[in-house]
Amino acid sequence: MSKPVYYYFLEPLNSHANEVLSKELEPSDSNENVECADRSRHDLWECSYRMFKRFMDSRLDLGIKIQGWRRRGNGQIERWPPGVRMVT
């Protein structure tokens, strides 16, 4: 059985966070108005796990307010870690 494939997303919660993400990620990584598992729509930046971890670990130092999201395979995009709102 093959390992599951995960896709990671960052949601900027203020304009400064969006500016920082836009400088580090490609414009094609930006996804607007995406419906997630919470049935709400979010503006998300798709990124590698390495970038996801880098931003999540550095959010206080960078002064950005972000929320992490993850999708397993073709499933729904869920808040990551589950049920935890990770903002500064």
Secondary structure, DSSP 8 states (H G I E B T S, - for coil): -----EEEEEEE-SHHHHHHHHHHS-GGGEEEEEE-TTS-EEEEEEE-HHHHHHHHHHHHHHT--EEEEEEETTS-EEESSTT-----
